[in-house]
Amino acid sequence: MTFVERLIRTLCHPEPTRAGLAIDILAERLREPRAVEPLIELMSTSKDAAIPRQAARGLGLLGDRRAARPLATILANLETPLVVSIEAALALGRLGGDAAATALRAAFDDRRPSVSRAAQQGLAALRQPEAE
């Protein structure tokens, strides 16, 4: 089993700090594309709000547009924990594309002011090229 495969298995670890560390390594340090699908699944299955929040952030960092629709679904769900919705909006801003822009515009009217602000930030990020 490779290092990346072990990290992906660790995403389901019962200890949230271990799963969170695996997310950070896969997304931020390795930019591992094989982590996209497991992170998408983790966003909707984890009971600890910190893990879906980190998964959303990781998806934004990975920049794979396959994550746009799942992130949009998370953002549109009013039952989603606030911190997860905010991170989903910011991740959509990093991803770009039509699906991300549509989801962010829809979130402008979110009844939660912090989610609405995050959606505005995400949309502003879509319009600005990243500094290399």
Protein Blocks (a to p, Z undefined) as FASTA:
>chain_A
ZZklmmmmmmmpcblklmmmmmmmmmmmnopaklmmmmmmmmmmpmblklmmmmmmmmmm
nopaklmmmmmmmmmpmkbcfklmmmmmmmmmmngpjklmmmmmmmmmpcblklmmmmmm
mmmmmmpccdZZ
